[in-house]
Amino acid sequence: MSENQQNEGLNIELNELVAQGVYATGAIINHSPSEFVVDFVQFLPGARPSVKSRIILSPLQAKQLSKSLAENVVNFEKSFGEIKEPQTNNGTATYEA
């Protein structure tokens, strides 16, 4: 079964499997002159890190995504407060409360 999503006048199909999403704790980004490759990775204690999803974008799409993410982070922080980045200590992230 599929669900139709409205986004700025576009009628976009979102099937149930894709709608469930994929949990990732990090991303690895590589690029060539013609494309950006974003691998969403799951890093979990005691398990080997694995790529859970790969997205390939044109340079223009990558730039538009970057701008959109930046705008959404600003809006998120206005609503919910600053997103605190972890401090690293010998490669291990630690968060301050």
Steps between C-alpha positions, in 0.01 A plus 500: 500500500625850431439839653503823299687793651441867417817711492485847346235390249674177406315171520771263629445131566642359824463124537471338842848343498674830422272687744639288786836666450847375585682588823852633448746640751734653246564579137799465272506734201713460189486686170622502144465777241154368410344371822491491878460165675359505853522174695287496815677277753390334821772496768385289794703370796622145449400488134690562180393835345286451191355715224122501535417725205683668211378813325661629180448868417602737223716792616198733472282265706777472762524879529121535527490225765777674696307829500175329595663311788661821629165682492328212677766485773451874562122451522541198729728692737255792509228260612691258723830662595857456390613162375812425701784329319700236686851569621744235387756337724735261320238426235221441753214746506388634837197723552464774755162522673 
